[in-house]
Amino acid sequence: MTDTPLVSIVTPSFNQARFLEQTMRSVLDQDYPNIEYLVADGGSADESVELIKKYSKRLKWWVSENDSGQAEAINKGFTRAKGEFIAWINSDDYYMPGAISEAVKALSEHPEVGIVFGNVRVVDESENVLNQLSYGDWGLSDLMSFHIIGQPAVFMRRAVLEKVGHLDQSFHLLLDHQLWIRLVSESGMQYIPSLWASAHYHQDCKNLAMAANFGSEARRIVQWMQSGVQYRSLFQQHRRQILAGAERLNAFYLLDAKEYPAAFRAYWKAFWLNPATVLPEWYRMVYAFFAPLGLDGLRKWFLKRRRNKLN
């Protein structure tokens, strides 16, 4: 490995021109000297293509054409990437200064792992910080139990990615999580407690626009793990935690979608399966139960509690 191995960064883009330039500049303005940047636009009808053309001389490759969604766009970039290390950054997220240099250092210092990941902060459209997502020294059983890591702050070895295969294009919401499980089952992962990326939280983001659909994909991942020989032993050891994790994830997004009774039922299922899975989010479960009553004071309490808990 050279002192400055090539890093490939892929951005999938579709009708998010208001964020896209910030995303692209966050890659192009990194202090790391050896980056190839690939942008796969899905045939945007806004100003995205004009922005891509503005920076086209600094791109390794770009395209704007219809595709089946985010996974196909990212896979187009993966197929063309030549870097020893690889990552993708969505067109409404952005890297923090120095993130790629830190990721390369971490991958170089931990040759035994296939991915490294850092922390992510969540911001609104005005760049106000909503919360800070910090993680831990997790392993495969944690991922299988739906401990979610922030995709914008994940960097991979391309050799491991090629070995396990690219994104499964049948997933649209938890496509990243399913890939992390495959990667980590092959080579492990390393957490770096440093802020590497910011993610925009806005009305058009999938976390809100498709919140009610996360549960179905979580259940698909459960079925996939159950059928996979390489996961069978761990699945049996952690079965209740895994099932509880899937229900907790479903409840989390149902609550954000304001589907309160469904969210409470999912939280209750998770609690019955494994109380420890739900206890860190007990206040969300309480809010899901009382929210249909329309108590404004409770809503204010929940929002305050959520900020204090996540910041």
C-alpha positions in Angstrom: 0.0 0.0 0.0 1.3 3.4 -0.9 1.5 6.3 1.5 -1.5 7.9 -0.3 -3.7 5.1 -1.6 -6.4 6.1 -4.0 -9.8 6.7 -2.5 -12.9 6.4 -4.6 -16.0 8.5 -3.5 -19.4 8.0 -5.2 -22.3 10.3 -5.0 -25.8 9.2 -6.2 -27.9 12.3 -7.1 -31.5 12.9 -8.0 -33.3 16.3 -7.8 -31.4 17.6 -4.8 -29.7 20.6 -6.4 -30.2 22.7 -3.3 -27.7 20.4 -1.4 -25.6 18.9 -4.2 -23.0 21.6 -4.5 -22.2 21.5 -0.8 -21.9 17.7 -1.1 -19.5 17.9 -4.1 -17.4 20.6 -2.5 -17.1 18.6 0.7 -15.4 15.9 -1.4 -13.4 18.1 -3.7 -12.1 20.4 -1.0 -10.8 17.6 1.3 -7.1 17.8 2.2 -6.4 14.2 1.1 -4.4 14.4 -2.2 -5.5 11.2 -4.0 -9.3 11.0 -4.5 -11.3 10.0 -7.6 -14.9 11.3 -7.5 -17.7 9.7 -9.4 -21.3 11.1 -9.6 -24.3 9.1 -10.8 -27.3 11.3 -11.4 -30.7 9.6 -12.0 -31.9 12.0 -14.7 -32.6 15.0 -12.5 -35.1 17.6 -13.7 -33.7 20.4 -11.5 -30.4 22.2 -11.7 -28.3 19.2 -10.6 -26.8 18.4 -14.0 -25.7 22.1 -14.4 -23.9 21.8 -11.0 -22.3 18.5 -12.0 -21.1 20.1 -15.3 -19.6 23.0 -13.3 -17.3 20.6 -11.5 -16.9 18.0 -14.3 -13.2 18.7 -14.9 -12.5 17.6 -11.3 -14.6 14.4 -11.6 -13.3 11.0 -12.6 -16.7 10.1 -14.1 -20.3 11.2 -14.1 -23.5 10.4 -15.8 -27.1 11.6 -15.8 -29.6 9.0 -16.9 -32.7 7.2 -15.6 -32.1 4.5 -13.1 -34.1 2.3 -10.7 -33.0 4.2 -7.6 -30.2 5.0 -5.2 -28.7 1.5 -5.1 -28.3 1.2 -8.9 -26.7 4.7 -9.0 -24.2 3.8 -6.3 -23.4 0.5 -7.9 -22.6 2.2 -11.2 -20.0 4.2 -9.3 -18.7 1.1 -7.5 -18.3 -0.7 -10.8 -16.1 2.0 -12.2 -14.1 2.8 -9.0 -10.4 2.0 -8.9 -9.5 3.1 -5.3 -8.1 0.9 -2.6 -10.7 2.4 -0.3 -14.2 3.4 -1.3 -17.2 5.2 0.1 -20.4 6.9 -1.0 -21.8 10.3 0.1 -25.5 11.0 -0.7 -26.3 14.3 -2.5 -27.9 15.8 0.7 -25.0 14.9 3.0 -21.5 16.2 3.3 -18.1 15.3 4.7 -16.4 17.3 7.4 -12.9 18.7 6.7 -10.2 16.1 7.1 -12.6 13.1 7.1 -11.1 11.2 4.3 -7.5 11.6 5.6 -8.7 10.3 9.0 -10.5 7.4 7.4 -7.4 6.4 5.3 -5.3 6.5 8.5 -7.8 4.3 10.3 -7.9 1.8 7.5 -4.2 1.7 7.3 -3.8 1.2 11.1 -6.4 -1.6 11.1 -5.6 -3.8 8.2 -7.7 -6.6 9.7 -11.1 -4.8 9.2 -13.1 -4.2 6.0 -14.8 -1.0 7.1 -14.2 1.9 9.5 -16.9 4.4 10.6 -17.1 7.6 12.5 -19.7 9.9 14.0 -22.4 11.8 12.1 -24.2 15.0 13.0 -27.7 15.7 11.8 -28.5 19.3 10.6 -31.6 21.0 9.2 -31.7 22.9 5.9 -30.3 26.0 7.7 -27.3 24.0 9.0 -28.7 24.1 12.6 -27.4 21.0 14.4 -30.3 18.8 15.5 -28.3 16.0 17.1 -25.0 14.2 17.1 -25.0 10.5 16.4 -22.2 8.7 18.2 -21.7 5.0 18.1 -19.5 2.4 19.8 -17.1 -0.6 19.3 -19.8 -2.7 17.7 -19.5 -6.0 15.9 -21.5 -8.3 13.7 -24.0 -9.3 16.4 -24.7 -5.6 17.0 -25.4 -5.0 13.3 -27.6 -8.1 13.1 -29.5 -6.6 16.1 -30.1 -3.4 14.1 -27.6 -1.1 15.7 -27.5 1.4 12.9 -24.4 3.2 12.0 -24.3 6.5 10.0 -23.8 5.7 6.3 -22.1 9.0 5.4 -19.2 8.2 7.8 -18.5 4.7 6.6 -15.4 3.9 4.5 -14.6 0.4 3.0 -11.9 -1.6 1.5 -12.8 -2.1 -2.1 -11.3 -5.6 -2.1 -13.7 -6.7 0.6 -16.6 -4.9 -1.2 -15.8 -6.8 -4.4 -15.7 -10.1 -2.5 -19.1 -9.7 -0.9 -20.8 -8.0 -3.8 -22.2 -4.5 -4.3 -25.5 -3.1 -2.9 -28.6 -5.3 -3.2 -30.8 -3.2 -5.5 -34.0 -4.7 -4.1 -33.5 -2.7 -0.9 -34.3 1.0 -1.0 -34.1 2.1 2.7 -31.8 -0.3 4.6 -29.6 -1.0 1.6 -26.5 0.2 3.5 -27.2 -1.8 6.6 -27.6 -5.0 4.7 -24.2 -4.3 3.0 -22.5 -3.6 6.3 -23.6 -7.0 7.7 -22.2 -8.7 4.6 -18.9 -6.8 4.9 -18.4 -7.2 8.6 -19.2 -11.0 8.4 -16.2 -11.2 6.1 -13.7 -8.9 7.8 -14.9 -6.9 10.8 -15.1 -3.2 11.4 -13.5 -0.4 13.5 -15.2 2.6 15.2 -13.3 5.9 15.2 -14.9 8.3 17.7 -14.5 11.4 15.4 -17.0 13.5 13.5 -16.7 12.6 9.8 -19.9 13.7 8.2 -23.2 15.7 8.4 -26.6 14.5 7.2 -29.4 16.8 6.3 -32.8 16.1 7.8 -35.5 17.6 5.6 -39.0 16.9 4.5 -37.9 15.0 1.3 -35.4 12.8 3.0 -36.2 9.1 3.0 -36.2 9.0 6.8 -39.4 11.1 6.7 -40.8 10.5 3.3 -40.7 6.7 3.6 -40.6 6.3 7.3 -43.5 3.8 7.5 -41.6 1.4 5.1 -38.5 0.8 7.2 -40.1 -2.0 9.2 -40.8 -4.1 6.1 -37.2 -3.9 5.0 -36.0 -4.7 8.5 -38.1 -7.9 8.5 -36.7 -8.8 5.1 -33.2 -8.5 6.5 -34.3 -10.8 9.4 -35.5 -13.4 7.0 -32.3 -13.1 4.9 -30.1 -13.6 8.0 -32.2 -16.6 9.0 -31.6 -18.2 5.7 -27.8 -17.4 5.5 -25.5 -20.2 6.6 -22.8 -17.7 7.7 -25.3 -16.0 10.1 -27.2 -19.0 11.4 -25.2 -19.6 14.6 -25.1 -15.9 15.7 -28.8 -15.6 14.8 -29.8 -18.4 17.1 -27.6 -17.0 19.9 -29.1 -13.5 19.6 -32.5 -14.3 18.2 -34.6 -12.2 20.7 -32.2 -9.2 20.5 -32.3 -9.4 16.7 -36.1 -9.6 16.5 -36.4 -6.8 19.1 -34.0 -4.7 17.2 -36.1 -5.0 14.0 -39.3 -4.0 15.9 -37.5 -1.1 17.6 -36.3 0.2 14.3 -39.8 -0.1 12.9 -41.2 1.7 15.9 -38.7 4.5 15.6 -39.6 5.4 12.1 -43.3 4.9 12.6 -43.2 7.4 15.4 -41.4 9.9 13.1 -44.2 9.2 10.6 -46.7 10.1 13.3 -48.3 6.7 13.1 -48.6 6.6 16.9 -50.6 3.4 17.6 -48.5 1.4 15.2 -45.4 2.8 16.7 -46.5 1.9 20.3 -47.4 -1.7 19.2 -44.0 -2.1 17.6 -42.2 -0.7 20.7 -44.3 -3.1 22.9 -43.3 -6.1 20.7 -39.6 -5.1 21.1 -40.0 -4.7 24.8 -41.6 -8.1 25.2 -38.8 -9.7 23.1 -35.9 -8.0 24.9 -36.6 -5.1 27.3 -33.0 -3.8 27.2 -33.5 -3.0 23.5 -36.2 -0.5 24.2 -35.2 1.0 27.5 -32.9 3.7 26.0 -35.9 4.9 24.1 -38.5 4.6 26.9 -39.5 8.3 26.4 -40.4 7.6 22.7 -42.5 4.7 23.7 -44.3 6.9 26.3 -44.9 9.5 23.7 -46.2 7.0 21.1 -48.8 5.9 23.7 -50.0 9.4 24.7 -49.5 11.4 21.5 -53.0 10.5 20.0 -54.5 12.4 22.9 -53.1 15.6 21.4 -51.4 16.9 24.6 -49.3 19.8 23.5 -47.4 19.9 26.7 -46.4 16.3 26.2 -45.2 17.0 22.7 -43.0 19.8 24.0 -41.6 17.5 26.7 -40.8 14.8 24.1 -39.0 17.2 21.7 -37.0 18.6 24.6 -36.2 15.1 25.8 -35.2 14.0 22.3 -32.8 17.0 21.9 -31.2 16.4 25.3 -30.9 12.7 24.7 -29.3 12.9 21.2 -27.2 16.0 21.5 
